[in-house]
Amino acid sequence: MELRQLRYFAKVAECGSMGRAATELGMVTSALSQQISRLEGELSTRLMIRSSTGVSLTDAGLAFLRQAQLSLRHADNAIEAAKSSRLNGHVSVGMAPTTASVLAVPFMQAMRERYPDVRVRLVESLSGFLTTMLNARQLDLAIVFQTETARRWSIQPLIDERLFLIAREDLPGMPAPGPVRLRDVRHLPLLLPGASHGLRALLNHTFTRLRIEPTVSAEIDGLEVLMELVRAGHGATLQPGAAAVRRGQSLGLRLVRERALARTNLLASLSDDELSPAALAVRVLLAQTAADLVRQGTWPGAKLHPG
């Protein structure tokens, strides 16, 4: 049983509705319902009765709610006690360039407000390099897209991102506003990362599966240069929406329909017993900041990972 399951249960009991509770928690209703069912399974007891008008607690649910609320108060008190003692130390955090485009500044602002005595070393690099640095203990935690998980890693799926066609609106052949298919953009001059990039591997796999021959105009491994070339009208690119966040509204974004072209942002870290108290706190804050950006709608094409 996890503390978050108690919070989910208490919120559903408070709202009297799975849908309203899911909205307040920033979750999908089906995922919340699954968590409650899992809790009931662990207890081998029915806690709630679901109906078309909402949910009501069984006698077992009422008894469990009182103890759950007590446990949550104790947990909240423990959290406040931990926050009241100022953390310090050094924590190294890695982000891929697209993730850093949308997350780095809000995260560092949150760190300054919450943990001003913790010094953060922020590393921006490709996901594969971040994975290597984690394995070499050169990073405490990082947001990566795929992992060959080391035995003692902790992995938390955070966000699922869809890809966009990004280009100037006046680029010849730019499709009309609205979702597009890869077949609709194969004639456009594409500026893409090189073959060693995980995103390029995903694109190549999808192009091959759909038997599409893209028009690759150039390969650029630096996101800043790639996006400047897109802004200058040299071509279009296929990237997560985060790639265009720091670059104003002069670029057109078209959601790519193919759902296979999505990737999950994974929060990877060393195991809990290897992380300092500061690193443990930073990991929680990083996840909270990312989730807040999605809920606020400032991370284009991103949804919270279910579960």
Backbone torsions as a table, in degrees:
resi	resn	phi	psi	omega
1	MET	NA	135.0	-178.1
2	GLU	-111.0	154.2	-179.4
3	LEU	-60.1	-37.0	-178.9
4	ARG	-63.9	-30.6	177.7
5	GLN	-65.6	-37.1	176.3
6	LEU	-64.5	-40.7	178.6
7	ARG	-64.6	-42.3	178.6
8	TYR	-60.9	-47.1	-178.3
9	PHE	-61.7	-45.1	-178.8
10	ALA	-63.9	-37.5	-179.5
11	LYS	-68.4	-41.4	177.8
12	VAL	-63.5	-42.2	178.5
13	ALA	-62.6	-38.4	-179.9
14	GLU	-67.6	-41.8	-176.1
15	CYS	-82.4	-27.0	-176.7
16	GLY	71.1	13.4	-177.6
17	SER	-153.6	131.8	178.7
18	MET	-66.4	-39.2	-178.1
19	GLY	-66.8	-45.6	-180.0
20	ARG	-65.4	-39.7	179.0
21	ALA	-64.3	-40.8	179.2
22	ALA	-62.1	-40.3	179.3
23	THR	-63.0	-45.5	-179.8
24	GLU	-66.9	-30.5	-179.9
25	LEU	-86.1	-8.4	-177.9
26	GLY	71.3	34.2	-177.7
27	MET	-119.3	166.7	169.5
28	VAL	-80.2	138.1	-176.7
29	THR	-56.2	-41.9	-178.8
30	SER	-63.1	-36.6	179.2
31	ALA	-68.1	-40.0	178.0
32	LEU	-65.1	-44.4	178.5
33	SER	-59.6	-39.1	178.3
34	GLN	-63.8	-39.8	177.9
35	GLN	-64.2	-40.9	178.7
36	ILE	-65.9	-42.3	178.4
37	SER	-62.8	-38.2	178.0
38	ARG	-64.3	-40.6	177.7
39	LEU	-63.0	-44.5	178.3
40	GLU	-62.9	-37.1	177.5
41	GLY	-63.9	-41.2	179.1
42	GLU	-64.7	-34.0	-179.3
43	LEU	-88.7	-11.0	-175.6
44	SER	54.6	37.2	-176.3
45	THR	-145.3	137.2	174.2
46	ARG	-78.0	120.7	-177.9
47	LEU	-99.9	-27.7	-175.3
48	MET	-135.2	149.7	173.2
49	ILE	-110.8	119.3	-178.5
50	ARG	-92.9	137.8	176.9
51	SER	-144.9	176.9	-178.5
52	SER	-67.8	-19.4	-178.5
53	THR	-97.1	-4.5	-179.8
54	GLY	142.3	-152.3	178.8
55	VAL	-128.2	149.9	174.4
56	SER	-133.4	153.5	-176.5
57	LEU	-87.6	140.9	169.8
58	THR	-77.1	174.7	176.3
59	ASP	-59.6	-39.7	177.8
60	ALA	-65.6	-36.9	179.2
61	GLY	-65.5	-40.1	178.3
62	LEU	-63.7	-43.1	178.8
63	ALA	-64.9	-40.6	-179.7
64	PHE	-67.9	-37.1	-178.7
65	LEU	-60.2	-43.3	-179.5
66	ARG	-59.7	-43.5	-179.6
67	GLN	-73.2	-34.9	178.6
68	ALA	-64.4	-42.7	178.8
69	GLN	-63.4	-38.1	177.3
70	LEU	-64.1	-44.3	179.1
71	SER	-63.0	-39.9	179.7
72	LEU	-66.3	-37.9	176.7
73	ARG	-63.4	-42.9	177.5
74	HIS	-61.4	-42.7	-179.5
75	ALA	-64.6	-42.9	179.0
76	ASP	-63.1	-39.0	177.5
77	ASN	-62.8	-40.2	179.0
78	ALA	-65.0	-39.2	178.6
79	ILE	-63.6	-45.2	179.3
80	GLU	-63.2	-38.0	178.3
81	ALA	-63.6	-39.6	179.0
82	ALA	-66.9	-39.4	-178.8
83	LYS	-68.6	-30.1	-175.9
84	SER	-70.1	-23.1	175.5
85	SER	-94.6	118.2	-171.3
86	ARG	-68.1	123.6	177.4
87	LEU	-76.3	151.7	173.7
88	ASN	-146.7	175.3	-179.5
89	GLY	121.5	-168.4	-177.6
90	HIS	-119.8	137.9	178.0
91	VAL	-135.9	130.8	179.8
92	SER	-105.7	129.3	-174.8
93	VAL	-127.4	134.4	179.1
94	GLY	-112.8	141.7	175.9
95	MET	-140.6	144.6	170.8
96	ALA	-72.7	157.1	-175.6
97	PRO	-55.7	-43.3	-179.3
98	THR	-65.6	-40.8	178.5
99	THR	-64.8	-43.5	179.6
100	ALA	-61.9	-30.5	-178.9
101	SER	-56.6	-37.2	-176.2
102	VAL	-105.5	-26.1	-170.7
103	LEU	-102.4	-28.8	-169.9
104	ALA	-59.7	-50.7	-175.8
105	VAL	-66.2	-49.8	177.4
106	PRO	-59.4	-37.1	179.2
107	PHE	-64.8	-46.2	-179.4
108	MET	-66.2	-33.8	175.8
109	GLN	-65.4	-42.6	178.4
110	ALA	-64.1	-37.7	177.9
111	MET	-63.8	-42.6	-178.8
112	ARG	-63.0	-36.7	-179.4
113	GLU	-77.2	-40.7	-172.8
114	ARG	-90.0	-44.0	-175.2
115	TYR	-131.3	70.9	-174.6
116	PRO	-66.6	-20.1	-178.0
117	ASP	-91.6	-1.4	178.0
118	VAL	-94.0	125.3	179.0
119	ARG	-92.0	123.4	-178.0
120	VAL	-100.9	132.5	168.5
121	ARG	-104.3	111.5	-177.0
122	LEU	-101.0	121.8	-177.7
123	VAL	-111.9	123.9	176.0
124	GLU	-105.8	120.0	-178.4
125	SER	-161.8	171.6	177.8
126	LEU	-65.0	152.1	-176.1
127	SER	-55.8	-41.6	-179.7
128	GLY	-62.9	-39.5	178.2
129	PHE	-67.5	-37.5	178.4
130	LEU	-63.7	-38.8	177.1
131	THR	-60.7	-44.3	178.4
132	THR	-62.1	-41.1	179.7
133	MET	-66.9	-35.8	175.5
134	LEU	-64.2	-45.5	179.7
135	ASN	-62.5	-30.5	179.6
136	ALA	-87.5	6.0	-179.3
137	ARG	62.0	26.9	176.6
138	GLN	-89.8	-10.4	174.5
139	LEU	-130.2	148.8	173.4
140	ASP	-84.3	-40.7	179.9
141	LEU	-154.2	160.2	-178.4
142	ALA	-158.7	155.0	171.4
143	ILE	-101.2	117.2	-175.9
144	VAL	-127.0	173.9	-175.8
145	PHE	-110.1	-25.4	174.6
146	GLN	-152.0	149.9	-175.0
147	THR	-136.8	144.0	161.1
148	GLU	-100.1	88.8	-162.8
149	THR	-62.4	126.4	170.4
150	ALA	-72.2	158.5	-173.3
151	ARG	-60.0	-33.7	-171.5
152	ARG	-107.2	23.6	175.6
153	TRP	-84.1	151.5	168.5
154	SER	-108.9	128.2	-176.2
155	ILE	-121.9	129.1	177.5
156	GLN	-131.1	108.4	175.0
157	PRO	-63.8	128.8	-176.3
158	LEU	-106.3	-58.7	-167.0
159	ILE	-140.4	140.2	172.5
160	ASP	-104.0	129.4	-176.6
161	GLU	-115.9	134.0	170.2
162	ARG	-91.2	159.7	179.4
163	LEU	-97.3	154.5	179.5
164	PHE	-126.2	150.1	162.5
165	LEU	-82.8	124.1	-177.2
166	ILE	-122.4	125.9	-179.5
167	ALA	-165.7	168.0	171.8
168	ARG	-66.7	144.5	-179.7
169	GLU	-63.9	-26.6	-178.4
170	ASP	-92.3	10.3	176.3
171	LEU	-66.3	126.9	179.8
172	PRO	-54.7	129.9	179.2
173	GLY	87.8	-0.1	179.0
174	MET	-60.8	124.1	-178.8
175	PRO	-62.4	160.1	176.8
176	ALA	-64.8	156.9	179.6
177	PRO	-54.5	144.0	-178.6
178	GLY	124.0	167.6	-180.0
179	PRO	-59.0	148.3	-179.4
180	VAL	-129.6	159.2	172.1
181	ARG	-103.1	156.9	-179.7
182	LEU	-58.8	-33.7	179.3
183	ARG	-62.1	-26.3	-178.2
184	ASP	-77.8	-12.1	-174.5
185	VAL	-119.7	4.8	-174.5
186	ARG	-65.3	-21.9	-179.3
187	HIS	-85.0	-13.1	-178.5
188	LEU	-75.1	145.5	173.7
189	PRO	-70.1	114.2	-174.9
190	LEU	-98.9	135.5	172.9
191	LEU	-106.8	112.5	-171.9
192	LEU	-128.7	157.8	173.2
193	PRO	-63.8	162.7	179.3
194	GLY	-70.5	175.2	-173.1
195	ALA	-63.5	-23.9	-177.8
196	SER	-78.4	-8.4	-176.1
197	HIS	-82.8	135.8	-178.9
198	GLY	-60.7	-36.6	178.6
199	LEU	-64.9	-39.0	179.3
200	ARG	-65.0	-39.0	178.1
201	ALA	-62.6	-40.6	177.3
202	LEU	-63.3	-43.6	179.1
203	LEU	-64.8	-46.0	-179.2
204	ASN	-60.0	-41.4	179.2
205	HIS	-61.8	-42.1	-178.7
206	THR	-70.5	-41.6	176.7
207	PHE	-58.6	-44.3	-179.2
208	THR	-64.6	-44.3	-178.8
209	ARG	-61.7	-36.9	-179.1
210	LEU	-90.3	0.5	179.6
211	ARG	57.7	47.9	179.1
212	ILE	-111.0	134.9	176.0
213	GLU	-104.6	101.6	-177.5
214	PRO	-74.7	160.5	175.0
215	THR	-99.6	93.5	-178.9
216	VAL	-88.8	110.9	-176.8
217	SER	-80.8	-37.9	-179.2
218	ALA	-159.9	156.6	175.6
219	GLU	-114.5	124.7	-178.3
220	ILE	-131.1	125.1	-176.7
221	ASP	-93.0	-3.9	177.1
222	GLY	-107.0	124.4	-176.0
223	LEU	-62.4	-41.7	-178.1
224	GLU	-60.8	-46.5	-180.0
225	VAL	-66.6	-43.4	-180.0
226	LEU	-57.0	-47.2	-177.4
227	MET	-70.6	-31.4	176.1
228	GLU	-66.1	-38.3	176.9
229	LEU	-66.5	-37.0	175.4
230	VAL	-63.2	-44.5	179.4
231	ARG	-63.5	-31.7	-179.8
232	ALA	-79.4	-5.1	176.3
233	GLY	89.1	16.9	-178.9
234	HIS	-78.2	-12.7	-179.8
235	GLY	164.5	-173.0	178.2
236	ALA	-111.2	166.7	175.7
237	THR	-138.2	164.6	175.2
238	LEU	-118.2	111.4	-173.4
239	GLN	-148.6	163.8	168.3
240	PRO	-62.8	155.9	-178.9
241	GLY	-60.0	-25.7	180.0
242	ALA	-59.7	-25.0	-177.7
243	ALA	-63.2	-23.4	-176.8
244	ALA	-103.9	2.1	-173.3
245	VAL	-63.1	-43.1	-175.0
246	ARG	-87.7	12.3	-170.6
247	ARG	-122.8	31.4	173.1
248	GLY	70.0	-167.4	-174.6
249	GLN	-109.3	15.5	-176.1
250	SER	-81.0	-8.4	-179.2
251	LEU	-101.5	144.5	175.3
252	GLY	-89.5	139.5	178.1
253	LEU	-119.4	129.9	176.7
254	ARG	-126.4	119.3	178.8
255	LEU	-63.6	132.2	177.1
256	VAL	-82.2	126.2	-173.6
257	ARG	-66.6	-34.7	-174.8
258	GLU	-61.1	111.1	-176.9
259	ARG	-70.9	-17.3	175.9
260	ALA	-65.4	-22.3	178.8
261	LEU	-86.6	68.9	177.2
262	ALA	-140.6	155.3	178.1
263	ARG	-141.7	153.6	-178.5
264	THR	-104.8	129.5	172.9
265	ASN	-81.5	118.5	-178.2
266	LEU	-106.6	128.5	173.9
267	LEU	-88.9	106.5	-177.3
268	ALA	-109.1	141.4	179.5
269	SER	-149.8	167.6	169.3
270	LEU	-63.2	164.9	-179.0
271	SER	-63.0	157.6	-175.9
272	ASP	-56.5	-37.8	-177.0
273	ASP	-74.9	-8.9	176.5
274	GLU	-98.0	-12.1	-177.6
275	LEU	-91.9	143.1	175.2
276	SER	-72.8	163.1	174.8
277	PRO	-55.2	-37.3	178.5
278	ALA	-64.2	-43.2	-179.8
279	ALA	-66.0	-37.7	176.6
280	LEU	-61.8	-42.8	179.4
281	ALA	-67.1	-40.2	-180.0
282	VAL	-64.9	-38.7	179.0
283	ARG	-59.6	-44.4	178.5
284	VAL	-64.0	-44.6	-178.3
285	LEU	-65.6	-37.3	178.7
286	LEU	-62.9	-44.3	178.8
287	ALA	-65.0	-41.5	179.2
288	GLN	-63.7	-42.1	-179.3
289	THR	-64.0	-43.6	178.4
290	ALA	-61.8	-44.5	-179.6
291	ALA	-63.6	-39.9	179.3
292	ASP	-61.8	-40.8	179.9
293	LEU	-63.1	-38.7	178.5
294	VAL	-66.9	-45.9	-179.0
295	ARG	-63.7	-31.9	179.7
296	GLN	-79.5	-8.3	179.7
297	GLY	77.5	18.5	-178.7
298	THR	-98.5	7.1	176.0
299	TRP	-118.1	92.5	-172.4
300	PRO	-58.5	133.4	175.0
301	GLY	74.0	11.5	-176.0
302	ALA	-107.6	142.6	173.4
303	LYS	-133.0	149.4	176.4
304	LEU	-64.5	137.3	178.5
305	HIS	-66.0	130.5	-178.9
306	PRO	-65.5	148.6	177.9
307	GLY	112.4	NA	NA
